[in-house]
Amino acid sequence: MGVAESPQTGLTGGVGAGGRWSWSWSWSWVAFSYAQHMTQFVTRLDASLAAEVDHLVTTGVVASRSEAVRLGLTQLVDQYRRERTASAIVDGYRRRPQTADEVAWADDSTLRMIAEEPW
């Protein structure tokens, strides 16, 4: 029964009970690879915010402080992106407002849709 490990991929392999060669991931390689592909931020928090984050971890809202930071930053970036998109849409309508003819079809469609409801 032979065992081999690939340092490039973190795979370990060997002949299993059925006499077949099989591969499995080394958990240390997975952790190492994950850490190599993530950018690290280092920041300071005041004690009360740190305590609130720790409470989120303790109560199971997030798995770790890192997850809390990732979640917060993800939501902040998403909110900023959405606000920029909304602003661009509003600016477009301000530069070129819709005409009465352009919105009339929507009003007509809405009235027909409401009329078709079996209230």
Jmol script that loads the backbone (N, CA, C; Angstrom):
load data "model"
ATOM      1  N   MET A   1       0.851  -1.176   0.000  1.00  0.00           N
ATOM      2  CA  MET A   1       0.000   0.000   0.000  1.00  0.00           C
ATOM      3  C   MET A   1       0.886   1.224   0.000  1.00  0.00           C
ATOM      4  N   GLY A   2       0.828   2.000  -1.075  1.00  0.00           N
ATOM      5  CA  GLY A   2       1.656   3.189  -1.178  1.00  0.00           C
ATOM      6  C   GLY A   2       0.860   4.448  -0.913  1.00  0.00           C
ATOM      7  N   VAL A   3       1.530   5.475  -0.391  1.00  0.00           N
ATOM      8  CA  VAL A   3       0.912   6.770  -0.146  1.00  0.00           C
ATOM      9  C   VAL A   3       1.777   7.813  -0.810  1.00  0.00           C
ATOM     10  N   ALA A   4       1.163   8.762  -1.465  1.00  0.00           N
ATOM     11  CA  ALA A   4       1.890   9.842  -2.129  1.00  0.00           C
ATOM     12  C   ALA A   4       1.227  11.162  -1.803  1.00  0.00           C
ATOM     13  N   GLU A   5       2.018  12.230  -1.773  1.00  0.00           N
ATOM     14  CA  GLU A   5       1.481  13.563  -1.565  1.00  0.00           C
ATOM     15  C   GLU A   5       2.068  14.492  -2.603  1.00  0.00           C
ATOM     16  N   SER A   6       1.215  15.329  -3.168  1.00  0.00           N
ATOM     17  CA  SER A   6       1.661  16.305  -4.152  1.00  0.00           C
ATOM     18  C   SER A   6       1.788  17.659  -3.476  1.00  0.00           C
ATOM     19  N   PRO A   7       3.009  18.183  -3.305  1.00  0.00           N
ATOM     20  CA  PRO A   7       3.156  19.484  -2.659  1.00  0.00           C
ATOM     21  C   PRO A   7       2.563  20.616  -3.483  1.00  0.00           C
ATOM     22  N   GLN A   8       2.431  20.448  -4.792  1.00  0.00           N
ATOM     23  CA  GLN A   8       1.859  21.493  -5.635  1.00  0.00           C
ATOM     24  C   GLN A   8       0.345  21.610  -5.449  1.00  0.00           C
ATOM     25  N   THR A   9      -0.342  20.508  -5.215  1.00  0.00           N
ATOM     26  CA  THR A   9      -1.807  20.528  -5.145  1.00  0.00           C
ATOM     27  C   THR A   9      -2.349  20.249  -3.764  1.00  0.00           C
ATOM     28  N   GLY A  10      -1.552  19.733  -2.852  1.00  0.00           N
ATOM     29  CA  GLY A  10      -2.037  19.380  -1.529  1.00  0.00           C
ATOM     30  C   GLY A  10      -2.827  18.098  -1.504  1.00  0.00           C
ATOM     31  N   LEU A  11      -2.798  17.358  -2.581  1.00  0.00           N
ATOM     32  CA  LEU A  11      -3.523  16.091  -2.631  1.00  0.00           C
ATOM     33  C   LEU A  11      -2.688  14.982  -2.019  1.00  0.00           C
ATOM     34  N   THR A  12      -3.361  14.125  -1.276  1.00  0.00           N
ATOM     35  CA  THR A  12      -2.698  12.919  -0.791  1.00  0.00           C
ATOM     36  C   THR A  12      -3.426  11.744  -1.410  1.00  0.00           C
ATOM     37  N   GLY A  13      -2.683  10.713  -1.706  1.00  0.00           N
ATOM     38  CA  GLY A  13      -3.314   9.569  -2.356  1.00  0.00           C
ATOM     39  C   GLY A  13      -2.734   8.271  -1.860  1.00  0.00           C
ATOM     40  N   GLY A  14      -3.471   7.242  -2.075  1.00  0.00           N
ATOM     41  CA  GLY A  14      -3.007   5.930  -1.677  1.00  0.00           C
ATOM     42  C   GLY A  14      -3.961   4.865  -2.177  1.00  0.00           C
ATOM     43  N   VAL A  15      -3.573   3.631  -1.991  1.00  0.00           N
ATOM     44  CA  VAL A  15      -4.412   2.516  -2.413  1.00  0.00           C
ATOM     45  C   VAL A  15      -5.390   2.238  -1.287  1.00  0.00           C
ATOM     46  N   GLY A  16      -6.682   2.328  -1.608  1.00  0.00           N
ATOM     47  CA  GLY A  16      -7.723   2.123  -0.610  1.00  0.00           C
ATOM     48  C   GLY A  16      -8.020   0.658  -0.392  1.00  0.00           C
ATOM     49  N   ALA A  17      -9.047   0.423   0.411  1.00  0.00           N
ATOM     50  CA  ALA A  17      -9.422  -0.949   0.775  1.00  0.00           C
ATOM     51  C   ALA A  17      -9.816  -1.772  -0.437  1.00  0.00           C
ATOM     52  N   GLY A  18     -10.380  -1.149  -1.447  1.00  0.00           N
ATOM     53  CA  GLY A  18     -10.792  -1.872  -2.638  1.00  0.00           C
ATOM     54  C   GLY A  18      -9.660  -2.100  -3.618  1.00  0.00           C
ATOM     55  N   GLY A  19      -8.433  -1.734  -3.249  1.00  0.00           N
ATOM     56  CA  GLY A  19      -7.296  -1.912  -4.134  1.00  0.00           C
ATOM     57  C   GLY A  19      -7.197  -0.825  -5.198  1.00  0.00           C
ATOM     58  N   ARG A  20      -8.003   0.217  -5.083  1.00  0.00           N
ATOM     59  CA  ARG A  20      -7.973   1.305  -6.057  1.00  0.00           C
ATOM     60  C   ARG A  20      -7.230   2.496  -5.468  1.00  0.00           C
ATOM     61  N   TRP A  21      -6.541   3.187  -6.351  1.00  0.00           N
ATOM     62  CA  TRP A  21      -5.820   4.400  -5.957  1.00  0.00           C
ATOM     63  C   TRP A  21      -6.838   5.526  -5.827  1.00  0.00           C
ATOM     64  N   SER A  22      -6.783   6.294  -4.741  1.00  0.00           N
ATOM     65  CA  SER A  22      -7.704   7.412  -4.577  1.00  0.00           C
ATOM     66  C   SER A  22      -6.957   8.612  -4.020  1.00  0.00           C
ATOM     67  N   TRP A  23      -7.501   9.803  -4.274  1.00  0.00           N
ATOM     68  CA  TRP A  23      -6.896  11.063  -3.831  1.00  0.00           C
ATOM     69  C   TRP A  23      -7.842  11.768  -2.875  1.00  0.00           C
ATOM     70  N   SER A  24      -7.305  12.514  -1.945  1.00  0.00           N
ATOM     71  CA  SER A  24      -8.124  13.353  -1.069  1.00  0.00           C
ATOM     72  C   SER A  24      -7.336  14.631  -0.753  1.00  0.00           C
ATOM     73  N   TRP A  25      -8.047  15.674  -0.429  1.00  0.00           N
ATOM     74  CA  TRP A  25      -7.409  16.960  -0.115  1.00  0.00           C
ATOM     75  C   TRP A  25      -6.827  16.939   1.286  1.00  0.00           C
ATOM     76  N   SER A  26      -5.682  17.520   1.428  1.00  0.00           N
ATOM     77  CA  SER A  26      -5.083  17.733   2.733  1.00  0.00           C
ATOM     78  C   SER A  26      -5.676  19.028   3.283  1.00  0.00           C
ATOM     79  N   TRP A  27      -6.289  18.967   4.476  1.00  0.00           N
ATOM     80  CA  TRP A  27      -6.915  20.161   5.035  1.00  0.00           C
ATOM     81  C   TRP A  27      -5.916  21.279   5.244  1.00  0.00           C
ATOM     82  N   SER A  28      -4.688  20.959   5.578  1.00  0.00           N
ATOM     83  CA  SER A  28      -3.690  22.022   5.758  1.00  0.00           C
ATOM     84  C   SER A  28      -3.433  22.728   4.441  1.00  0.00           C
ATOM     85  N   TRP A  29      -3.485  21.975   3.334  1.00  0.00           N
ATOM     86  CA  TRP A  29      -3.292  22.614   2.021  1.00  0.00           C
ATOM     87  C   TRP A  29      -4.472  23.516   1.686  1.00  0.00           C
ATOM     88  N   VAL A  30      -5.675  23.076   1.996  1.00  0.00           N
ATOM     89  CA  VAL A  30      -6.859  23.885   1.718  1.00  0.00           C
ATOM     90  C   VAL A  30      -6.763  25.202   2.481  1.00  0.00           C
ATOM     91  N   ALA A  31      -6.421  25.139   3.755  1.00  0.00           N
ATOM     92  CA  ALA A  31      -6.290  26.361   4.562  1.00  0.00           C
ATOM     93  C   ALA A  31      -5.186  27.253   4.017  1.00  0.00           C
ATOM     94  N   PHE A  32      -4.063  26.671   3.666  1.00  0.00           N
ATOM     95  CA  PHE A  32      -2.942  27.450   3.121  1.00  0.00           C
ATOM     96  C   PHE A  32      -3.350  28.110   1.809  1.00  0.00           C
ATOM     97  N   SER A  33      -3.992  27.345   0.929  1.00  0.00           N
ATOM     98  CA  SER A  33      -4.402  27.874  -0.365  1.00  0.00           C
ATOM     99  C   SER A  33      -5.423  28.988  -0.198  1.00  0.00           C
ATOM    100  N   TYR A  34      -6.372  28.811   0.723  1.00  0.00           N
ATOM    101  CA  TYR A  34      -7.388  29.827   0.992  1.00  0.00           C
ATOM    102  C   TYR A  34      -6.707  31.116   1.454  1.00  0.00           C
ATOM    103  N   ALA A  35      -5.776  31.003   2.381  1.00  0.00           N
ATOM    104  CA  ALA A  35      -5.086  32.176   2.908  1.00  0.00           C
ATOM    105  C   ALA A  35      -4.261  32.871   1.832  1.00  0.00           C
ATOM    106  N   GLN A  36      -3.699  32.116   0.913  1.00  0.00           N
ATOM    107  CA  GLN A  36      -2.885  32.703  -0.148  1.00  0.00           C
ATOM    108  C   GLN A  36      -3.725  33.492  -1.147  1.00  0.00           C
ATOM    109  N   HIS A  37      -5.012  33.184  -1.263  1.00  0.00           N
ATOM    110  CA  HIS A  37      -5.861  33.832  -2.253  1.00  0.00           C
ATOM    111  C   HIS A  37      -6.735  34.929  -1.662  1.00  0.00           C
ATOM    112  N   MET A  38      -6.561  35.233  -0.401  1.00  0.00           N
ATOM    113  CA  MET A  38      -7.345  36.274   0.252  1.00  0.00           C
ATOM    114  C   MET A  38      -6.413  37.411   0.655  1.00  0.00           C
ATOM    115  N   THR A  39      -6.851  38.635   0.397  1.00  0.00           N
ATOM    116  CA  THR A  39      -6.105  39.803   0.834  1.00  0.00           C
ATOM    117  C   THR A  39      -6.430  40.048   2.298  1.00  0.00           C
ATOM    118  N   GLN A  40      -5.416  40.395   3.070  1.00  0.00           N
ATOM    119  CA  GLN A  40      -5.629  40.599   4.496  1.00  0.00           C
ATOM    120  C   GLN A  40      -5.700  42.085   4.806  1.00  0.00           C
ATOM    121  N   PHE A  41      -6.712  42.479   5.581  1.00  0.00           N
ATOM    122  CA  PHE A  41      -6.842  43.844   6.081  1.00  0.00           C
ATOM    123  C   PHE A  41      -6.562  43.798   7.576  1.00  0.00           C
ATOM    124  N   VAL A  42      -5.861  44.776   8.063  1.00  0.00           N
ATOM    125  CA  VAL A  42      -5.627  44.905   9.499  1.00  0.00           C
ATOM    126  C   VAL A  42      -6.222  46.246   9.907  1.00  0.00           C
ATOM    127  N   THR A  43      -7.060  46.232  10.937  1.00  0.00           N
ATOM    128  CA  THR A  43      -7.714  47.471  11.362  1.00  0.00           C
ATOM    129  C   THR A  43      -7.839  47.510  12.872  1.00  0.00           C
ATOM    130  N   ARG A  44      -8.112  48.660  13.366  1.00  0.00           N
ATOM    131  CA  ARG A  44      -8.319  48.832  14.804  1.00  0.00           C
ATOM    132  C   ARG A  44      -9.766  49.234  15.041  1.00  0.00           C
ATOM    133  N   LEU A  45     -10.366  48.694  16.122  1.00  0.00           N
ATOM    134  CA  LEU A  45     -11.736  49.016  16.502  1.00  0.00           C
ATOM    135  C   LEU A  45     -11.758  49.493  17.937  1.00  0.00           C
ATOM    136  N   ASP A  46     -12.725  50.352  18.255  1.00  0.00           N
ATOM    137  CA  ASP A  46     -12.852  50.728  19.664  1.00  0.00           C
ATOM    138  C   ASP A  46     -13.450  49.541  20.423  1.00  0.00           C
ATOM    139  N   ALA A  47     -13.282  49.568  21.722  1.00  0.00           N
ATOM    140  CA  ALA A  47     -13.649  48.418  22.548  1.00  0.00           C
ATOM    141  C   ALA A  47     -15.131  48.066  22.436  1.00  0.00           C
ATOM    142  N   SER A  48     -16.004  49.058  22.343  1.00  0.00           N
ATOM    143  CA  SER A  48     -17.437  48.753  22.308  1.00  0.00           C
ATOM    144  C   SER A  48     -17.829  48.071  20.996  1.00  0.00           C
ATOM    145  N   LEU A  49     -17.263  48.508  19.875  1.00  0.00           N
ATOM    146  CA  LEU A  49     -17.565  47.852  18.602  1.00  0.00           C
ATOM    147  C   LEU A  49     -16.993  46.433  18.586  1.00  0.00           C
ATOM    148  N   ALA A  50     -15.789  46.275  19.107  1.00  0.00           N
ATOM    149  CA  ALA A  50     -15.194  44.929  19.181  1.00  0.00           C
ATOM    150  C   ALA A  50     -16.061  44.006  20.033  1.00  0.00           C
ATOM    151  N   ALA A  51     -16.596  44.532  21.130  1.00  0.00           N
ATOM    152  CA  ALA A  51     -17.462  43.723  21.997  1.00  0.00           C
ATOM    153  C   ALA A  51     -18.745  43.331  21.261  1.00  0.00           C
ATOM    154  N   GLU A  52     -19.304  44.257  20.482  1.00  0.00           N
ATOM    155  CA  GLU A  52     -20.509  43.948  19.703  1.00  0.00           C
ATOM    156  C   GLU A  52     -20.223  42.866  18.667  1.00  0.00           C
ATOM    157  N   VAL A  53     -19.074  42.951  17.990  1.00  0.00           N
ATOM    158  CA  VAL A  53     -18.694  41.942  17.004  1.00  0.00           C
ATOM    159  C   VAL A  53     -18.502  40.595  17.697  1.00  0.00           C
ATOM    160  N   ASP A  54     -17.823  40.600  18.840  1.00  0.00           N
ATOM    161  CA  ASP A  54     -17.635  39.351  19.590  1.00  0.00           C
ATOM    162  C   ASP A  54     -18.980  38.749  20.000  1.00  0.00           C
ATOM    163  N   HIS A  55     -19.949  39.595  20.340  1.00  0.00           N
ATOM    164  CA  HIS A  55     -21.283  39.101  20.690  1.00  0.00           C
ATOM    165  C   HIS A  55     -21.939  38.434  19.475  1.00  0.00           C
ATOM    166  N   LEU A  56     -21.746  39.003  18.298  1.00  0.00           N
ATOM    167  CA  LEU A  56     -22.281  38.388  17.074  1.00  0.00           C
ATOM    168  C   LEU A  56     -21.676  37.007  16.859  1.00  0.00           C
ATOM    169  N   VAL A  57     -20.393  36.884  17.160  1.00  0.00           N
ATOM    170  CA  VAL A  57     -19.723  35.587  17.018  1.00  0.00           C
ATOM    171  C   VAL A  57     -20.253  34.611  18.070  1.00  0.00           C
ATOM    172  N   THR A  58     -20.321  35.051  19.302  1.00  0.00           N
ATOM    173  CA  THR A  58     -20.760  34.183  20.399  1.00  0.00           C
ATOM    174  C   THR A  58     -22.179  33.672  20.191  1.00  0.00           C
ATOM    175  N   THR A  59     -23.055  34.535  19.658  1.00  0.00           N
ATOM    176  CA  THR A  59     -24.454  34.131  19.466  1.00  0.00           C
ATOM    177  C   THR A  59     -24.678  33.407  18.151  1.00  0.00           C
ATOM    178  N   GLY A  60     -23.624  33.248  17.353  1.00  0.00           N
ATOM    179  CA  GLY A  60     -23.735  32.475  16.128  1.00  0.00           C
ATOM    180  C   GLY A  60     -24.245  33.246  14.920  1.00  0.00           C
ATOM    181  N   VAL A  61     -24.344  34.566  15.021  1.00  0.00           N
ATOM    182  CA  VAL A  61     -24.770  35.362  13.875  1.00  0.00           C
ATOM    183  C   VAL A  61     -23.735  35.261  12.764  1.00  0.00           C
ATOM    184  N   VAL A  62     -22.469  35.280  13.142  1.00  0.00           N
ATOM    185  CA  VAL A  62     -21.356  35.071  12.216  1.00  0.00           C
ATOM    186  C   VAL A  62     -20.413  34.060  12.839  1.00  0.00           C
ATOM    187  N   ALA A  63     -19.615  33.424  12.007  1.00  0.00           N
ATOM    188  CA  ALA A  63     -18.724  32.366  12.499  1.00  0.00           C
ATOM    189  C   ALA A  63     -17.471  32.922  13.164  1.00  0.00           C
ATOM    190  N   SER A  64     -17.058  34.114  12.747  1.00  0.00           N
ATOM    191  CA  SER A  64     -15.804  34.659  13.263  1.00  0.00           C
ATOM    192  C   SER A  64     -15.782  36.171  13.090  1.00  0.00           C
ATOM    193  N   ARG A  65     -14.812  36.806  13.716  1.00  0.00           N
ATOM    194  CA  ARG A  65     -14.610  38.239  13.520  1.00  0.00           C
ATOM    195  C   ARG A  65     -14.346  38.532  12.045  1.00  0.00           C
ATOM    196  N   SER A  66     -13.551  37.691  11.423  1.00  0.00           N
ATOM    197  CA  SER A  66     -13.227  37.896  10.009  1.00  0.00           C
ATOM    198  C   SER A  66     -14.479  37.851   9.150  1.00  0.00           C
ATOM    199  N   GLU A  67     -15.365  36.896   9.437  1.00  0.00           N
ATOM    200  CA  GLU A  67     -16.603  36.821   8.669  1.00  0.00           C
ATOM    201  C   GLU A  67     -17.448  38.075   8.872  1.00  0.00           C
ATOM    202  N   ALA A  68     -17.479  38.595  10.100  1.00  0.00           N
ATOM    203  CA  ALA A  68     -18.238  39.816  10.384  1.00  0.00           C
ATOM    204  C   ALA A  68     -17.689  40.984   9.567  1.00  0.00           C
ATOM    205  N   VAL A  69     -16.366  41.104   9.520  1.00  0.00           N
ATOM    206  CA  VAL A  69     -15.750  42.185   8.751  1.00  0.00           C
ATOM    207  C   VAL A  69     -16.035  42.003   7.265  1.00  0.00           C
ATOM    208  N   ARG A  70     -15.879  40.775   6.753  1.00  0.00           N
ATOM    209  CA  ARG A  70     -16.170  40.518   5.332  1.00  0.00           C
ATOM    210  C   ARG A  70     -17.615  40.856   4.999  1.00  0.00           C
ATOM    211  N   LEU A  71     -18.535  40.428   5.864  1.00  0.00           N
ATOM    212  CA  LEU A  71     -19.950  40.683   5.633  1.00  0.00           C
ATOM    213  C   LEU A  71     -20.238  42.182   5.631  1.00  0.00           C
ATOM    214  N   GLY A  72     -19.686  42.895   6.601  1.00  0.00           N
ATOM    215  CA  GLY A  72     -19.894  44.339   6.669  1.00  0.00           C
ATOM    216  C   GLY A  72     -19.336  45.059   5.459  1.00  0.00           C
ATOM    217  N   LEU A  73     -18.130  44.696   5.042  1.00  0.00           N
ATOM    218  CA  LEU A  73     -17.523  45.338   3.871  1.00  0.00           C
ATOM    219  C   LEU A  73     -18.280  44.985   2.592  1.00  0.00           C
ATOM    220  N   THR A  74     -18.725  43.743   2.485  1.00  0.00           N
ATOM    221  CA  THR A  74     -19.495  43.330   1.313  1.00  0.00           C
ATOM    222  C   THR A  74     -20.777  44.152   1.212  1.00  0.00           C
ATOM    223  N   GLN A  75     -21.468  44.325   2.336  1.00  0.00           N
ATOM    224  CA  GLN A  75     -22.705  45.099   2.330  1.00  0.00           C
ATOM    225  C   GLN A  75     -22.429  46.574   2.029  1.00  0.00           C
ATOM    226  N   LEU A  76     -21.361  47.124   2.566  1.00  0.00           N
ATOM    227  CA  LEU A  76     -21.006  48.519   2.296  1.00  0.00           C
ATOM    228  C   LEU A  76     -20.712  48.741   0.822  1.00  0.00           C
ATOM    229  N   VAL A  77     -19.908  47.871   0.236  1.00  0.00           N
ATOM    230  CA  VAL A  77     -19.568  47.986  -1.187  1.00  0.00           C
ATOM    231  C   VAL A  77     -20.815  47.813  -2.048  1.00  0.00           C
ATOM    232  N   ASP A  78     -21.681  46.848  -1.699  1.00  0.00           N
ATOM    233  CA  ASP A  78     -22.907  46.626  -2.457  1.00  0.00           C
ATOM    234  C   ASP A  78     -23.828  47.845  -2.367  1.00  0.00           C
ATOM    235  N   GLN A  79     -23.969  48.412  -1.179  1.00  0.00           N
ATOM    236  CA  GLN A  79     -24.810  49.601  -1.005  1.00  0.00           C
ATOM    237  C   GLN A  79     -24.272  50.766  -1.834  1.00  0.00           C
ATOM    238  N   TYR A  80     -22.971  50.975  -1.805  1.00  0.00           N
ATOM    239  CA  TYR A  80     -22.354  52.048  -2.580  1.00  0.00           C
ATOM    240  C   TYR A  80     -22.589  51.840  -4.082  1.00  0.00           C
ATOM    241  N   ARG A  81     -22.431  50.607  -4.542  1.00  0.00           N
ATOM    242  CA  ARG A  81     -22.648  50.294  -5.965  1.00  0.00           C
ATOM    243  C   ARG A  81     -24.093  50.553  -6.356  1.00  0.00           C
ATOM    244  N   ARG A  82     -25.033  50.137  -5.516  1.00  0.00           N
ATOM    245  CA  ARG A  82     -26.448  50.347  -5.796  1.00  0.00           C
ATOM    246  C   ARG A  82     -26.792  51.838  -5.821  1.00  0.00           C
ATOM    247  N   GLU A  83     -26.215  52.603  -4.893  1.00  0.00           N
ATOM    248  CA  GLU A  83     -26.479  54.045  -4.865  1.00  0.00           C
ATOM    249  C   GLU A  83     -25.935  54.731  -6.115  1.00  0.00           C
ATOM    250  N   ARG A  84     -24.762  54.305  -6.580  1.00  0.00           N
ATOM    251  CA  ARG A  84     -24.208  54.870  -7.824  1.00  0.00           C
ATOM    252  C   ARG A  84     -25.095  54.543  -9.012  1.00  0.00           C
ATOM    253  N   THR A  85     -25.578  53.294  -9.071  1.00  0.00           N
ATOM    254  CA  THR A  85     -26.459  52.889 -10.168  1.00  0.00           C
ATOM    255  C   THR A  85     -27.756  53.691 -10.138  1.00  0.00           C
ATOM    256  N   ALA A  86     -28.365  53.818  -8.960  1.00  0.00           N
ATOM    257  CA  ALA A  86     -29.605  54.584  -8.830  1.00  0.00           C
ATOM    258  C   ALA A  86     -29.390  56.035  -9.225  1.00  0.00           C
ATOM    259  N   SER A  87     -28.280  56.600  -8.804  1.00  0.00           N
ATOM    260  CA  SER A  87     -27.970  57.989  -9.147  1.00  0.00           C
ATOM    261  C   SER A  87     -27.810  58.167 -10.654  1.00  0.00           C
ATOM    262  N   ALA A  88     -27.159  57.209 -11.298  1.00  0.00           N
ATOM    263  CA  ALA A  88     -26.979  57.282 -12.755  1.00  0.00           C
ATOM    264  C   ALA A  88     -28.324  57.193 -13.469  1.00  0.00           C
ATOM    265  N   ILE A  89     -29.227  56.366 -12.980  1.00  0.00           N
ATOM    266  CA  ILE A  89     -30.562  56.241 -13.588  1.00  0.00           C
ATOM    267  C   ILE A  89     -31.331  57.551 -13.421  1.00  0.00           C
ATOM    268  N   VAL A  90     -31.317  58.088 -12.208  1.00  0.00           N
ATOM    269  CA  VAL A  90     -32.018  59.357 -11.952  1.00  0.00           C
ATOM    270  C   VAL A  90     -31.437  60.465 -12.821  1.00  0.00           C
ATOM    271  N   ASP A  91     -30.113  60.542 -12.899  1.00  0.00           N
ATOM    272  CA  ASP A  91     -29.470  61.568 -13.742  1.00  0.00           C
ATOM    273  C   ASP A  91     -29.887  61.421 -15.201  1.00  0.00           C
ATOM    274  N   GLY A  92     -30.006  60.194 -15.672  1.00  0.00           N
ATOM    275  CA  GLY A  92     -30.429  59.957 -17.050  1.00  0.00           C
ATOM    276  C   GLY A  92     -31.830  60.471 -17.306  1.00  0.00           C
ATOM    277  N   TYR A  93     -32.740  60.204 -16.354  1.00  0.00           N
ATOM    278  CA  TYR A  93     -34.109  60.699 -16.522  1.00  0.00           C
ATOM    279  C   TYR A  93     -34.180  62.222 -16.388  1.00  0.00           C
ATOM    280  N   ARG A  94     -33.295  62.800 -15.590  1.00  0.00           N
ATOM    281  CA  ARG A  94     -33.274  64.267 -15.493  1.00  0.00           C
ATOM    282  C   ARG A  94     -32.777  64.889 -16.799  1.00  0.00           C
ATOM    283  N   ARG A  95     -31.780  64.248 -17.413  1.00  0.00           N
ATOM    284  CA  ARG A  95     -31.259  64.768 -18.683  1.00  0.00           C
ATOM    285  C   ARG A  95     -32.260  64.581 -19.814  1.00  0.00           C
ATOM    286  N   ARG A  96     -32.995  63.468 -19.769  1.00  0.00           N
ATOM    287  CA  ARG A  96     -33.974  63.188 -20.821  1.00  0.00           C
ATOM    288  C   ARG A  96     -35.227  62.600 -20.184  1.00  0.00           C
ATOM    289  N   PRO A  97     -36.112  63.485 -19.707  1.00  0.00           N
ATOM    290  CA  PRO A  97     -37.344  63.005 -19.069  1.00  0.00           C
ATOM    291  C   PRO A  97     -38.221  62.236 -20.053  1.00  0.00           C
ATOM    292  N   GLN A  98     -38.997  61.321 -19.518  1.00  0.00           N
ATOM    293  CA  GLN A  98     -39.921  60.583 -20.363  1.00  0.00           C
ATOM    294  C   GLN A  98     -41.056  61.503 -20.811  1.00  0.00           C
ATOM    295  N   THR A  99     -41.520  61.275 -22.006  1.00  0.00           N
ATOM    296  CA  THR A  99     -42.665  62.036 -22.520  1.00  0.00           C
ATOM    297  C   THR A  99     -43.947  61.333 -22.112  1.00  0.00           C
ATOM    298  N   ALA A 100     -45.049  62.039 -22.243  1.00  0.00           N
ATOM    299  CA  ALA A 100     -46.352  61.453 -21.919  1.00  0.00           C
ATOM    300  C   ALA A 100     -46.639  60.241 -22.793  1.00  0.00           C
ATOM    301  N   ASP A 101     -46.214  60.294 -24.051  1.00  0.00           N
ATOM    302  CA  ASP A 101     -46.428  59.155 -24.949  1.00  0.00           C
ATOM    303  C   ASP A 101     -45.629  57.928 -24.504  1.00  0.00           C
ATOM    304  N   GLU A 102     -44.433  58.170 -23.987  1.00  0.00           N
ATOM    305  CA  GLU A 102     -43.575  57.056 -23.571  1.00  0.00           C
ATOM    306  C   GLU A 102     -44.129  56.321 -22.348  1.00  0.00           C
ATOM    307  N   VAL A 103     -44.824  57.026 -21.482  1.00  0.00           N
ATOM    308  CA  VAL A 103     -45.359  56.357 -20.291  1.00  0.00           C
ATOM    309  C   VAL A 103     -46.817  55.959 -20.450  1.00  0.00           C
ATOM    310  N   ALA A 104     -47.467  56.420 -21.503  1.00  0.00           N
ATOM    311  CA  ALA A 104     -48.895  56.104 -21.694  1.00  0.00           C
ATOM    312  C   ALA A 104     -49.118  54.609 -21.833  1.00  0.00           C
ATOM    313  N   TRP A 105     -48.246  53.909 -22.556  1.00  0.00           N
ATOM    314  CA  TRP A 105     -48.437  52.465 -22.738  1.00  0.00           C
ATOM    315  C   TRP A 105     -48.407  51.735 -21.406  1.00  0.00           C
ATOM    316  N   ALA A 106     -47.545  52.205 -20.475  1.00  0.00           N
ATOM    317  CA  ALA A 106     -47.469  51.549 -19.166  1.00  0.00           C
ATOM    318  C   ALA A 106     -48.761  51.783 -18.388  1.00  0.00           C
ATOM    319  N   ASP A 107     -49.282  52.991 -18.443  1.00  0.00           N
ATOM    320  CA  ASP A 107     -50.537  53.272 -17.753  1.00  0.00           C
ATOM    321  C   ASP A 107     -51.677  52.434 -18.335  1.00  0.00           C
ATOM    322  N   ASP A 108     -51.739  52.355 -19.660  1.00  0.00           N
ATOM    323  CA  ASP A 108     -52.779  51.549 -20.306  1.00  0.00           C
ATOM    324  C   ASP A 108     -52.652  50.081 -19.922  1.00  0.00           C
ATOM    325  N   SER A 109     -51.436  49.571 -19.925  1.00  0.00           N
ATOM    326  CA  SER A 109     -51.203  48.166 -19.567  1.00  0.00           C
ATOM    327  C   SER A 109     -51.596  47.901 -18.124  1.00  0.00           C
ATOM    328  N   THR A 110     -51.274  48.818 -17.250  1.00  0.00           N
ATOM    329  CA  THR A 110     -51.602  48.655 -15.833  1.00  0.00           C
ATOM    330  C   THR A 110     -53.116  48.626 -15.648  1.00  0.00           C
ATOM    331  N   LEU A 111     -53.826  49.536 -16.310  1.00  0.00           N
ATOM    332  CA  LEU A 111     -55.284  49.558 -16.197  1.00  0.00           C
ATOM    333  C   LEU A 111     -55.909  48.260 -16.717  1.00  0.00           C
ATOM    334  N   ARG A 112     -55.399  47.745 -17.849  1.00  0.00           N
ATOM    335  CA  ARG A 112     -55.914  46.480 -18.389  1.00  0.00           C
ATOM    336  C   ARG A 112     -55.627  45.315 -17.433  1.00  0.00           C
ATOM    337  N   MET A 113     -54.440  45.303 -16.855  1.00  0.00           N
ATOM    338  CA  MET A 113     -54.070  44.221 -15.931  1.00  0.00           C
ATOM    339  C   MET A 113     -54.974  44.242 -14.700  1.00  0.00           C
ATOM    340  N   ILE A 114     -55.245  45.420 -14.171  1.00  0.00           N
ATOM    341  CA  ILE A 114     -56.110  45.534 -13.006  1.00  0.00           C
ATOM    342  C   ILE A 114     -57.537  45.105 -13.351  1.00  0.00           C
ATOM    343  N   ALA A 115     -57.985  45.490 -14.538  1.00  0.00           N
ATOM    344  CA  ALA A 115     -59.338  45.128 -14.971  1.00  0.00           C
ATOM    345  C   ALA A 115     -59.489  43.619 -15.115  1.00  0.00           C
ATOM    346  N   GLU A 116     -58.421  42.931 -15.452  1.00  0.00           N
ATOM    347  CA  GLU A 116     -58.473  41.468 -15.641  1.00  0.00           C
ATOM    348  C   GLU A 116     -58.480  40.705 -14.317  1.00  0.00           C
ATOM    349  N   GLU A 117     -58.148  41.370 -13.215  1.00  0.00           N
ATOM    350  CA  GLU A 117     -58.120  40.685 -11.913  1.00  0.00           C
ATOM    351  C   GLU A 117     -59.541  40.301 -11.499  1.00  0.00           C
ATOM    352  N   PRO A 118     -59.698  39.097 -10.928  1.00  0.00           N
ATOM    353  CA  PRO A 118     -61.052  38.623 -10.552  1.00  0.00           C
ATOM    354  C   PRO A 118     -61.464  39.065  -9.149  1.00  0.00           C
ATOM    355  N   TRP A 119     -61.171  40.236  -8.750  1.00  0.00           N
ATOM    356  CA  TRP A 119     -61.477  40.675  -7.397  1.00  0.00           C
ATOM    357  C   TRP A 119     -62.909  40.464  -7.149  1.00  0.00           C
TER     358      TRP A 119
END
end "model"
wireframe off; spacefill off
backbone 0.3
color backbone group
